[in-house]
Amino acid sequence: MKSIHAASAALVGAALILSACATTPPPPSAEMTRAKAAIEQAQRAGAREYSTEYLNASMAKMEMAEAANAKGNNAQATRLVEESYADAHLAQISAQSAKSAQAAADVDKSIVTLQDEASRTNTP
């Protein structure tokens, strides 16, 4: 009877240890590469000038993710990498939008200038 209880306890203990190992997520190395690429794309899109807040948030979260990954906290690292990617993507889209708005404003200004010149030359 004692051996049955000891064997049961050993099996339960082994199951707990194995389940703890099985629930540890892998390091987010592929996700980190994707998020770093998104940060670079955002920078090339002009996020330093037009979307600094989102770009800085993305870079800060990437640094925190790298620190969490170094400590073996893969779940936290994965979450931070996903947030970093989202912020980088938002920075890129915001920068592109701001650049488009600037270009549209420049076109509007050029149209007004051309209209002014056209009305001056038509005036007798």
VMD Tcl script that builds the backbone (N, CA, C; Angstrom):
set m [mol new atoms 372]
animate dup $m
set s [atomselect $m all]
$s set {name element resname resid chain x y z} {
  {N N MET 1 A 0.809 -1.183 0.000}
  {CA C MET 1 A 0.000 0.000 0.000}
  {C C MET 1 A 0.863 1.261 0.000}
  {N N LYS 2 A 1.921 1.259 0.830}
  {CA C LYS 2 A 2.808 2.419 0.872}
  {C C LYS 2 A 3.494 2.621 -0.471}
  {N N SER 3 A 3.834 1.536 -1.142}
  {CA C SER 3 A 4.505 1.657 -2.427}
  {C C SER 3 A 3.571 2.225 -3.495}
  {N N ILE 4 A 2.274 1.948 -3.397}
  {CA C ILE 4 A 1.295 2.492 -4.344}
  {C C ILE 4 A 1.180 4.003 -4.153}
  {N N HIS 5 A 1.150 4.459 -2.879}
  {CA C HIS 5 A 1.077 5.888 -2.596}
  {C C HIS 5 A 2.356 6.589 -3.030}
  {N N ALA 6 A 3.483 5.952 -2.806}
  {CA C ALA 6 A 4.755 6.542 -3.209}
  {C C ALA 6 A 4.843 6.637 -4.723}
  {N N ALA 7 A 4.406 5.609 -5.419}
  {CA C ALA 7 A 4.429 5.614 -6.880}
  {C C ALA 7 A 3.469 6.662 -7.423}
  {N N SER 8 A 2.291 6.768 -6.804}
  {CA C SER 8 A 1.318 7.781 -7.235}
  {C C SER 8 A 1.874 9.181 -7.040}
  {N N ALA 9 A 2.499 9.417 -5.905}
  {CA C ALA 9 A 3.085 10.724 -5.627}
  {C C ALA 9 A 4.204 11.030 -6.622}
  {N N ALA 10 A 5.003 10.041 -6.942}
  {CA C ALA 10 A 6.087 10.231 -7.909}
  {C C ALA 10 A 5.527 10.557 -9.289}
  {N N LEU 11 A 4.470 9.883 -9.689}
  {CA C LEU 11 A 3.859 10.146 -10.989}
  {C C LEU 11 A 3.239 11.537 -11.053}
  {N N VAL 12 A 2.569 11.921 -9.983}
  {CA C VAL 12 A 1.976 13.256 -9.935}
  {C C VAL 12 A 3.072 14.316 -9.993}
  {N N GLY 13 A 4.137 14.118 -9.250}
  {CA C GLY 13 A 5.256 15.059 -9.261}
  {C C GLY 13 A 5.893 15.157 -10.633}
  {N N ALA 14 A 6.097 14.027 -11.278}
  {CA C ALA 14 A 6.676 14.015 -12.620}
  {C C ALA 14 A 5.752 14.715 -13.611}
  {N N ALA 15 A 4.455 14.497 -13.483}
  {CA C ALA 15 A 3.493 15.142 -14.373}
  {C C ALA 15 A 3.511 16.652 -14.194}
  {N N LEU 16 A 3.609 17.103 -12.961}
  {CA C LEU 16 A 3.676 18.541 -12.710}
  {C C LEU 16 A 4.935 19.157 -13.306}
  {N N ILE 17 A 6.044 18.488 -13.136}
  {CA C ILE 17 A 7.311 18.996 -13.684}
  {C C ILE 17 A 7.242 19.044 -15.203}
  {N N LEU 18 A 6.748 17.987 -15.817}
  {CA C LEU 18 A 6.639 17.956 -17.271}
  {C C LEU 18 A 5.657 18.986 -17.794}
  {N N SER 19 A 4.567 19.195 -17.093}
  {CA C SER 19 A 3.596 20.191 -17.557}
  {C C SER 19 A 4.160 21.599 -17.424}
  {N N ALA 20 A 4.960 21.838 -16.404}
  {CA C ALA 20 A 5.585 23.153 -16.258}
  {C C ALA 20 A 6.559 23.406 -17.397}
  {N N CYS 21 A 7.293 22.389 -17.783}
  {CA C CYS 21 A 8.233 22.533 -18.900}
  {C C CYS 21 A 7.487 22.712 -20.213}
  {N N ALA 22 A 6.386 22.047 -20.354}
  {CA C ALA 22 A 5.639 22.103 -21.606}
  {C C ALA 22 A 4.960 23.452 -21.806}
  {N N THR 23 A 4.645 24.181 -20.752}
  {CA C THR 23 A 3.953 25.452 -20.888}
  {C C THR 23 A 4.893 26.630 -21.070}
  {N N THR 24 A 6.188 26.435 -20.963}
  {CA C THR 24 A 7.137 27.521 -21.172}
  {C C THR 24 A 7.253 27.784 -22.664}
  {N N PRO 25 A 6.888 28.977 -23.110}
  {CA C PRO 25 A 6.955 29.259 -24.540}
  {C C PRO 25 A 8.407 29.371 -25.009}
  {N N PRO 26 A 8.636 29.123 -26.278}
  {CA C PRO 26 A 9.995 29.247 -26.803}
  {C C PRO 26 A 10.396 30.718 -26.896}
  {N N PRO 27 A 11.684 30.993 -26.984}
  {CA C PRO 27 A 12.123 32.383 -27.137}
  {C C PRO 27 A 11.574 32.970 -28.445}
  {N N PRO 28 A 11.226 34.245 -28.436}
  {CA C PRO 28 A 10.601 34.852 -29.618}
  {C C PRO 28 A 11.622 35.355 -30.647}
  {N N SER 29 A 12.545 34.523 -31.069}
  {CA C SER 29 A 13.608 34.994 -31.958}
  {C C SER 29 A 13.086 35.418 -33.326}
  {N N ALA 30 A 12.197 34.658 -33.930}
  {CA C ALA 30 A 11.647 35.042 -35.238}
  {C C ALA 30 A 10.817 36.323 -35.121}
  {N N GLU 31 A 10.051 36.414 -34.039}
  {CA C GLU 31 A 9.237 37.604 -33.826}
  {C C GLU 31 A 10.106 38.836 -33.600}
  {N N MET 32 A 11.234 38.641 -32.913}
  {CA C MET 32 A 12.158 39.768 -32.692}
  {C C MET 32 A 12.717 40.268 -34.013}
  {N N THR 33 A 13.079 39.345 -34.876}
  {CA C THR 33 A 13.607 39.731 -36.189}
  {C C THR 33 A 12.565 40.524 -36.966}
  {N N ARG 34 A 11.320 40.064 -36.926}
  {CA C ARG 34 A 10.230 40.752 -37.625}
  {C C ARG 34 A 9.998 42.143 -37.038}
  {N N ALA 35 A 10.016 42.265 -35.715}
  {CA C ALA 35 A 9.790 43.560 -35.072}
  {C C ALA 35 A 10.945 44.522 -35.352}
  {N N LYS 36 A 12.167 44.016 -35.348}
  {CA C LYS 36 A 13.317 44.879 -35.659}
  {C C LYS 36 A 13.245 45.379 -37.098}
  {N N ALA 37 A 12.807 44.516 -38.007}
  {CA C ALA 37 A 12.637 44.929 -39.407}
  {C C ALA 37 A 11.553 46.002 -39.513}
  {N N ALA 38 A 10.492 45.864 -38.724}
  {CA C ALA 38 A 9.421 46.862 -38.734}
  {C C ALA 38 A 9.919 48.205 -38.208}
  {N N ILE 39 A 10.790 48.169 -37.205}
  {CA C ILE 39 A 11.372 49.410 -36.682}
  {C C ILE 39 A 12.214 50.084 -37.766}
  {N N GLU 40 A 13.008 49.302 -38.479}
  {CA C GLU 40 A 13.834 49.865 -39.557}
  {C C GLU 40 A 12.958 50.452 -40.665}
  {N N GLN 41 A 11.882 49.766 -41.015}
  {CA C GLN 41 A 10.971 50.277 -42.038}
  {C C GLN 41 A 10.328 51.586 -41.594}
  {N N ALA 42 A 9.964 51.655 -40.330}
  {CA C ALA 42 A 9.366 52.884 -39.805}
  {C C ALA 42 A 10.364 54.038 -39.872}
  {N N GLN 43 A 11.611 53.757 -39.555}
  {CA C GLN 43 A 12.630 54.798 -39.631}
  {C C GLN 43 A 12.817 55.277 -41.072}
  {N N ARG 44 A 12.841 54.322 -42.015}
  {CA C ARG 44 A 12.986 54.697 -43.430}
  {C C ARG 44 A 11.775 55.477 -43.930}
  {N N ALA 45 A 10.615 55.233 -43.341}
  {CA C ALA 45 A 9.389 55.936 -43.742}
  {C C ALA 45 A 9.321 57.352 -43.172}
  {N N GLY 46 A 10.263 57.700 -42.299}
  {CA C GLY 46 A 10.278 59.047 -41.738}
  {C C GLY 46 A 9.691 59.153 -40.347}
  {N N ALA 47 A 9.619 58.047 -39.638}
  {CA C ALA 47 A 9.001 58.062 -38.307}
  {C C ALA 47 A 9.796 58.910 -37.314}
  {N N ARG 48 A 11.095 59.040 -37.512}
  {CA C ARG 48 A 11.873 59.895 -36.585}
  {C C ARG 48 A 11.374 61.329 -36.626}
  {N N GLU 49 A 10.953 61.763 -37.803}
  {CA C GLU 49 A 10.490 63.142 -37.957}
  {C C GLU 49 A 8.992 63.292 -37.705}
  {N N TYR 50 A 8.205 62.329 -38.188}
  {CA C TYR 50 A 6.760 62.483 -38.182}
  {C C TYR 50 A 6.028 61.688 -37.108}
  {N N SER 51 A 6.654 60.673 -36.529}
  {CA C SER 51 A 5.961 59.811 -35.564}
  {C C SER 51 A 6.921 59.348 -34.465}
  {N N THR 52 A 7.595 60.297 -33.878}
  {CA C THR 52 A 8.630 60.012 -32.892}
  {C C THR 52 A 8.105 59.224 -31.694}
  {N N GLU 53 A 6.937 59.578 -31.219}
  {CA C GLU 53 A 6.394 58.943 -30.009}
  {C C GLU 53 A 6.216 57.430 -30.201}
  {N N TYR 54 A 5.601 57.042 -31.314}
  {CA C TYR 54 A 5.374 55.614 -31.554}
  {C C TYR 54 A 6.684 54.875 -31.832}
  {N N LEU 55 A 7.570 55.523 -32.550}
  {CA C LEU 55 A 8.862 54.896 -32.832}
  {C C LEU 55 A 9.653 54.681 -31.553}
  {N N ASN 56 A 9.692 55.691 -30.692}
  {CA C ASN 56 A 10.411 55.553 -29.418}
  {C C ASN 56 A 9.794 54.474 -28.537}
  {N N ALA 57 A 8.459 54.386 -28.532}
  {CA C ALA 57 A 7.788 53.349 -27.741}
  {C C ALA 57 A 8.160 51.969 -28.269}
  {N N SER 58 A 8.195 51.835 -29.580}
  {CA C SER 58 A 8.559 50.550 -30.187}
  {C C SER 58 A 9.984 50.146 -29.816}
  {N N MET 59 A 10.899 51.083 -29.902}
  {CA C MET 59 A 12.295 50.791 -29.591}
  {C C MET 59 A 12.475 50.465 -28.104}
  {N N ALA 60 A 11.762 51.176 -27.235}
  {CA C ALA 60 A 11.848 50.909 -25.796}
  {C C ALA 60 A 11.310 49.517 -25.469}
  {N N LYS 61 A 10.207 49.153 -26.093}
  {CA C LYS 61 A 9.631 47.828 -25.844}
  {C C LYS 61 A 10.544 46.730 -26.381}
  {N N MET 62 A 11.245 47.001 -27.478}
  {CA C MET 62 A 12.184 46.014 -28.003}
  {C C MET 62 A 13.338 45.820 -27.024}
  {N N GLU 63 A 13.827 46.891 -26.437}
  {CA C GLU 63 A 14.897 46.775 -25.437}
  {C C GLU 63 A 14.424 45.971 -24.223}
  {N N MET 64 A 13.204 46.233 -23.775}
  {CA C MET 64 A 12.662 45.485 -22.641}
  {C C MET 64 A 12.461 44.012 -23.010}
  {N N ALA 65 A 12.054 43.763 -24.246}
  {CA C ALA 65 A 11.871 42.382 -24.705}
  {C C ALA 65 A 13.201 41.642 -24.729}
  {N N GLU 66 A 14.245 42.313 -25.186}
  {CA C GLU 66 A 15.568 41.684 -25.211}
  {C C GLU 66 A 16.044 41.373 -23.798}
  {N N ALA 67 A 15.775 42.278 -22.861}
  {CA C ALA 67 A 16.160 42.039 -21.467}
  {C C ALA 67 A 15.371 40.866 -20.881}
  {N N ALA 68 A 14.076 40.827 -21.150}
  {CA C ALA 68 A 13.251 39.718 -20.648}
  {C C ALA 68 A 13.693 38.401 -21.266}
  {N N ASN 69 A 14.046 38.434 -22.537}
  {CA C ASN 69 A 14.508 37.232 -23.228}
  {C C ASN 69 A 15.829 36.744 -22.631}
  {N N ALA 70 A 16.706 37.675 -22.303}
  {CA C ALA 70 A 17.994 37.308 -21.702}
  {C C ALA 70 A 17.809 36.661 -20.332}
  {N N LYS 71 A 16.764 37.065 -19.625}
  {CA C LYS 71 A 16.469 36.486 -18.308}
  {C C LYS 71 A 15.685 35.182 -18.414}
  {N N GLY 72 A 15.314 34.803 -19.637}
  {CA C GLY 72 A 14.560 33.574 -19.825}
  {C C GLY 72 A 13.069 33.731 -19.642}
  {N N ASN 73 A 12.603 34.963 -19.543}
  {CA C ASN 73 A 11.171 35.214 -19.397}
  {C C ASN 73 A 10.565 35.339 -20.798}
  {N N ASN 74 A 10.369 34.184 -21.428}
  {CA C ASN 74 A 9.949 34.159 -22.824}
  {C C ASN 74 A 8.538 34.689 -23.033}
  {N N ALA 75 A 7.656 34.457 -22.088}
  {CA C ALA 75 A 6.277 34.939 -22.236}
  {C C ALA 75 A 6.247 36.466 -22.256}
  {N N GLN 76 A 6.959 37.074 -21.330}
  {CA C GLN 76 A 7.010 38.536 -21.294}
  {C C GLN 76 A 7.724 39.073 -22.526}
  {N N ALA 77 A 8.806 38.419 -22.926}
  {CA C ALA 77 A 9.543 38.846 -24.111}
  {C C ALA 77 A 8.648 38.795 -25.349}
  {N N THR 78 A 7.885 37.740 -25.479}
  {CA C THR 78 A 6.992 37.603 -26.630}
  {C C THR 78 A 5.948 38.710 -26.648}
  {N N ARG 79 A 5.357 38.978 -25.491}
  {CA C ARG 79 A 4.346 40.042 -25.407}
  {C C ARG 79 A 4.946 41.398 -25.784}
  {N N LEU 80 A 6.127 41.691 -25.268}
  {CA C LEU 80 A 6.776 42.972 -25.564}
  {C C LEU 80 A 7.180 43.081 -27.032}
  {N N VAL 81 A 7.622 41.975 -27.608}
  {CA C VAL 81 A 7.994 41.987 -29.027}
  {C C VAL 81 A 6.762 42.276 -29.881}
  {N N GLU 82 A 5.633 41.651 -29.537}
  {CA C GLU 82 A 4.401 41.900 -30.286}
  {C C GLU 82 A 3.980 43.363 -30.172}
  {N N GLU 83 A 4.105 43.937 -28.990}
  {CA C GLU 83 A 3.768 45.350 -28.803}
  {C C GLU 83 A 4.740 46.235 -29.572}
  {N N SER 84 A 6.014 45.871 -29.556}
  {CA C SER 84 A 7.022 46.633 -30.291}
  {C C SER 84 A 6.709 46.641 -31.783}
  {N N TYR 85 A 6.335 45.468 -32.306}
  {CA C TYR 85 A 5.983 45.374 -33.723}
  {C C TYR 85 A 4.779 46.263 -34.037}
  {N N ALA 86 A 3.768 46.198 -33.198}
  {CA C ALA 86 A 2.558 47.006 -33.428}
  {C C ALA 86 A 2.883 48.497 -33.393}
  {N N ASP 87 A 3.695 48.924 -32.433}
  {CA C ASP 87 A 4.072 50.335 -32.352}
  {C C ASP 87 A 4.897 50.762 -33.562}
  {N N ALA 88 A 5.800 49.890 -34.014}
  {CA C ALA 88 A 6.622 50.212 -35.184}
  {C C ALA 88 A 5.749 50.346 -36.424}
  {N N HIS 89 A 4.801 49.438 -36.564}
  {CA C HIS 89 A 3.888 49.508 -37.711}
  {C C HIS 89 A 3.060 50.791 -37.655}
  {N N LEU 90 A 2.575 51.130 -36.481}
  {CA C LEU 90 A 1.812 52.364 -36.310}
  {C C LEU 90 A 2.672 53.589 -36.616}
  {N N ALA 91 A 3.924 53.556 -36.188}
  {CA C ALA 91 A 4.839 54.665 -36.482}
  {C C ALA 91 A 5.034 54.812 -37.984}
  {N N GLN 92 A 5.190 53.699 -38.670}
  {CA C GLN 92 A 5.384 53.740 -40.122}
  {C C GLN 92 A 4.149 54.317 -40.823}
  {N N ILE 93 A 2.983 53.828 -40.461}
  {CA C ILE 93 A 1.744 54.299 -41.093}
  {C C ILE 93 A 1.507 55.779 -40.766}
  {N N SER 94 A 1.777 56.169 -39.530}
  {CA C SER 94 A 1.595 57.574 -39.135}
  {C C SER 94 A 2.544 58.484 -39.905}
  {N N ALA 95 A 3.784 58.038 -40.071}
  {CA C ALA 95 A 4.760 58.836 -40.814}
  {C C ALA 95 A 4.347 58.960 -42.276}
  {N N GLN 96 A 3.914 57.868 -42.863}
  {CA C GLN 96 A 3.476 57.916 -44.260}
  {C C GLN 96 A 2.274 58.842 -44.421}
  {N N SER 97 A 1.357 58.789 -43.471}
  {CA C SER 97 A 0.178 59.652 -43.509}
  {C C SER 97 A 0.574 61.122 -43.383}
  {N N ALA 98 A 1.480 61.413 -42.468}
  {CA C ALA 98 A 1.924 62.796 -42.276}
  {C C ALA 98 A 2.648 63.312 -43.516}
  {N N LYS 99 A 3.463 62.462 -44.130}
  {CA C LYS 99 A 4.159 62.868 -45.349}
  {C C LYS 99 A 3.174 63.113 -46.486}
  {N N SER 100 A 2.155 62.287 -46.575}
  {CA C SER 100 A 1.125 62.476 -47.605}
  {C C SER 100 A 0.357 63.773 -47.373}
  {N N ALA 101 A 0.035 64.055 -46.131}
  {CA C ALA 101 A -0.669 65.300 -45.799}
  {C C ALA 101 A 0.198 66.505 -46.138}
  {N N GLN 102 A 1.490 66.409 -45.871}
  {CA C GLN 102 A 2.410 67.498 -46.201}
  {C C GLN 102 A 2.476 67.701 -47.710}
  {N N ALA 103 A 2.545 66.603 -48.446}
  {CA C ALA 103 A 2.587 66.696 -49.909}
  {C C ALA 103 A 1.299 67.312 -50.448}
  {N N ALA 104 A 0.166 66.935 -49.880}
  {CA C ALA 104 A -1.115 67.495 -50.315}
  {C C ALA 104 A -1.176 68.986 -50.014}
  {N N ALA 105 A -0.674 69.391 -48.872}
  {CA C ALA 105 A -0.648 70.815 -48.519}
  {C C ALA 105 A 0.253 71.578 -49.481}
  {N N ASP 106 A 1.377 70.979 -49.866}
  {CA C ASP 106 A 2.276 71.627 -50.828}
  {C C ASP 106 A 1.601 71.793 -52.192}
  {N N VAL 107 A 0.861 70.784 -52.615}
  {CA C VAL 107 A 0.143 70.862 -53.888}
  {C C VAL 107 A -0.919 71.954 -53.820}
  {N N ASP 108 A -1.660 72.002 -52.715}
  {CA C ASP 108 A -2.668 73.048 -52.547}
  {C C ASP 108 A -2.038 74.438 -52.617}
  {N N LYS 109 A -0.911 74.594 -51.985}
  {CA C LYS 109 A -0.209 75.882 -51.990}
  {C C LYS 109 A 0.240 76.238 -53.405}
  {N N SER 110 A 0.716 75.262 -54.136}
  {CA C SER 110 A 1.133 75.503 -55.518}
  {C C SER 110 A -0.043 75.900 -56.394}
  {N N ILE 111 A -1.181 75.279 -56.182}
  {CA C ILE 111 A -2.378 75.608 -56.948}
  {C C ILE 111 A -2.796 77.047 -56.685}
  {N N VAL 112 A -2.783 77.449 -55.430}
  {CA C VAL 112 A -3.145 78.824 -55.086}
  {C C VAL 112 A -2.173 79.802 -55.735}
  {N N THR 113 A -0.890 79.483 -55.705}
  {CA C THR 113 A 0.114 80.350 -56.319}
  {C C THR 113 A -0.124 80.470 -57.822}
  {N N LEU 114 A -0.399 79.351 -58.482}
  {CA C LEU 114 A -0.668 79.379 -59.922}
  {C C LEU 114 A -1.935 80.170 -60.240}
  {N N GLN 115 A -2.956 80.017 -59.398}
  {CA C GLN 115 A -4.190 80.775 -59.612}
  {C C GLN 115 A -3.948 82.268 -59.458}
  {N N ASP 116 A -3.135 82.655 -58.477}
  {CA C ASP 116 A -2.798 84.066 -58.275}
  {C C ASP 116 A -2.046 84.617 -59.480}
  {N N GLU 117 A -1.103 83.854 -59.989}
  {CA C GLU 117 A -0.330 84.293 -61.156}
  {C C GLU 117 A -1.212 84.372 -62.391}
  {N N ALA 118 A -2.125 83.438 -62.545}
  {CA C ALA 118 A -3.012 83.438 -63.690}
  {C C ALA 118 A -3.956 84.638 -63.650}
  {N N SER 119 A -4.426 84.990 -62.465}
  {CA C SER 119 A -5.330 86.132 -62.365}
  {C C SER 119 A -4.582 87.440 -62.577}
  {N N ARG 120 A -3.329 87.520 -62.237}
  {CA C ARG 120 A -2.531 88.731 -62.460}
  {C C ARG 120 A -2.256 88.945 -63.943}
  {N N THR 121 A -1.966 87.882 -64.647}
  {CA C THR 121 A -1.642 88.031 -66.069}
  {C C THR 121 A -2.903 88.318 -66.889}
  {N N ASN 122 A -4.075 87.944 -66.400}
  {CA C ASN 122 A -5.333 88.202 -67.115}
  {C C ASN 122 A -5.883 89.574 -66.815}
  {N N THR 123 A -5.350 90.251 -65.829}
  {CA C THR 123 A -5.831 91.569 -65.456}
  {C C THR 123 A -5.244 92.580 -66.419}
  {N N PRO 124 A -6.109 93.407 -67.115}
  {CA C PRO 124 A -5.600 94.394 -68.094}
  {C C PRO 124 A -4.945 95.581 -67.468}
}
mol reanalyze $m
mol bondsrecalc $m
mol representation Tube
mol addrep $m
